[in-house]
Amino acid sequence: MRMNMIAVFFLASAAIGGLFWVFAYPSLSGERKAEQRRLSVAQPDAPARKSAAKGAPKGRREQVEESLKELDRRSKKLKSPPLSTRIQQAGLSWSKQMFYIISAIFGFVAFAVIYIGTGQLLVAGLAAFAAALGLPRWLLSYLKKRREANFIHAFADGVDVIVRGIKAGLPLVDSIKIVAAESPEPLRSEFKAIVETQAIGMPIGEACLKLYERMPLSEANFFGIVVSIQQKSGGNLSEALGNLSHVLRDRKKMKAKVQAMSMEAKASAAIIGALPPIVMLLVYTTSPDYIALLWQTRIGQLCLVASLMWMTVGIMTMKKMINFDF
C-alpha cells in the first residue's frame, strides 16, 4: 500500500510536470518575451513625411517602407502557426489525422503501462493525458529545432553559391536551382520548394518569402526580405546577398562563442541537478534500511514530494539562467 502511494505521488508529479512543460515553459524560458522584443524592434515607425500628392510616383524609400510593413504583418500572422504548419516545420509528412492517431497511441501505451504497474486508475488516466498531450508536441519541437540547426549550418554556404552564380552572370532562379540540387538536407528541399513555387507562376520574391513560413528563422526571413526588396526596388543583388552571407557567418560564430562560454555553467547545472538522485541511489545501494524511511513513513513521503517540487523549480531556474538567446 505504501509503495502504491509513493508511485501515485511520483506519477502525479510527472503528469503535472508534463503539463507544466507544455503550457508554462514558453513563458518561463523567455521565448515569448524574446519574440515580442524582436517584433518591437522590427516594427517600422510611422513615416515622418507623407507624399505631396496621392498620384505622385513612389520613390525607392517609400517602396522599401511598404515592403517592410507587409513583411511585418506576415511575421505577426506566423506567431502561432497551426498544427499542419508545425508538422511541416518538423520535416514530417504526417497529416492531422495521423498526428492525432499517434497521440492516442502514446496515451494508450502510457495508460496500459501505468495501470498494469500500479493498478491505480486515476494515476494511469493522468499519465495517459500527459503522454497524449505533451509527448507528441515535444517530439515536434525537438525535430523542428534539429532541422533548424541543420538548415543554419548549411545556409551561409548556400547563399555564397547564389552570390557566385549571380556574379558569373546566371539568373537568380538558376542559382537557386544549383543550391536545390547540390546542398544537403534540409536546405535542398527548402530551396527546391522555392523553385517549384516559382515555376507555377509566383514571383521569385514571394517564393523566397514563403521560406520563412516553412523555416521560422530570422536568417531565412533576412534572405526573403533581401530578395523581395531587390525584386521590387532594384539594386545590386549580389552585393546585398554577399553582405547577408557575412551577417549569417558572424551570427554563426557568435552562437558558437556563446555556447562555448556557457558550457561551464551548463556542466555545473547538470552536476548540481544530478547530485540528489545519485546520492539517493548510492545510499539505497549501501544502506537500504537507512533511506527506506523516506517512503515508508508519511513525513518521508511528504519530504520526497516537496524535494521533487523544489528540484523541479531549481532545474527550471538554472535552465532559464543559462539559456542565452540573441
Residue pairs with C-beta under 8 A, 6 or more apart in sequence:
2 295
2 296
2 301
3 295
4 118
4 119
4 120
5 301
6 295
6 301
6 304
7 117
7 118
7 120
7 123
8 118
8 120
8 122
8 123
9 301
9 304
9 305
10 308
11 114
11 118
11 120
11 123
11 126
11 127
12 123
12 126
13 305
13 308
13 309
13 312
14 127
14 130
15 123
15 126
15 127
15 129
15 130
17 312
18 130
18 131
18 133
18 134
18 135
19 130
19 133
19 134
21 134
21 138
22 133
22 134
22 137
22 138
25 316
26 32
28 316
28 320
29 319
29 320
29 323
30 320
30 323
30 325
31 325
34 325
35 79
38 218
39 72
39 75
39 76
39 79
42 72
42 75
43 72
44 65
44 68
44 69
44 72
47 62
47 65
51 58
51 62
58 66
60 233
60 234
63 229
63 232
63 233
64 229
64 233
67 225
67 228
67 229
67 232
67 233
68 225
68 229
71 209
71 221
71 224
71 225
71 228
74 209
74 212
75 212
75 221
78 212
78 213
78 216
81 89
81 213
81 216
83 96
83 99
84 95
84 96
85 213
86 140
86 144
87 94
87 96
87 99
87 140
88 214
89 144
89 147
89 214
89 215
89 216
90 139
90 140
90 141
90 143
90 144
90 147
91 143
91 144
91 147
91 186
92 140
92 143
94 102
99 136
102 136
103 132
103 133
103 135
103 136
104 132
106 131
106 132
106 135
106 136
107 128
107 129
107 131
107 132
107 133
108 128
109 131
110 124
110 127
110 128
110 130
110 131
110 132
111 124
111 125
111 127
111 128
111 131
112 124
114 120
114 123
114 124
114 127
114 128
115 121
115 124
118 124
147 186
147 215
148 215
148 216
148 217
150 184
150 185
150 186
150 187
151 186
151 187
151 190
151 215
151 217
151 220
152 217
152 219
152 252
153 252
154 183
154 184
154 187
155 187
155 219
155 220
155 223
155 248
156 245
156 248
156 249
156 252
157 183
158 179
158 183
158 187
158 191
159 223
159 241
159 244
159 245
159 248
160 245
161 175
161 178
161 179
161 182
161 183
162 172
162 175
162 176
162 178
162 179
162 241
163 238
163 241
163 242
163 245
165 174
165 175
165 178
166 172
166 175
166 237
166 238
166 241
167 238
170 178
172 204
172 227
172 237
173 195
173 198
173 204
176 191
176 194
176 195
176 204
177 195
179 187
179 188
179 191
180 188
180 191
180 192
180 194
180 195
181 188
182 188
183 191
186 215
190 211
190 214
190 215
193 210
193 211
193 214
194 204
194 207
194 208
194 210
194 211
195 207
197 206
197 207
197 210
198 204
198 207
202 210
203 231
204 227
204 231
205 224
205 227
205 228
205 229
205 230
205 231
205 232
206 228
208 223
208 224
208 227
208 228
209 224
209 225
209 227
209 228
210 224
211 220
211 223
211 224
212 220
212 221
212 224
219 248
219 251
222 244
222 247
222 248
223 241
223 244
226 237
226 240
226 241
226 244
227 237
229 235
230 237
230 240
254 326
255 326
258 324
258 326
262 322
262 324
265 321
265 322
266 322
269 315
269 318
269 319
269 321
269 322
272 314
272 318
273 311
273 314
273 315
273 318
276 307
276 311
280 291
283 290
283 291
284 291
293 300
294 300
294 301
294 303
294 304
295 301
295 304
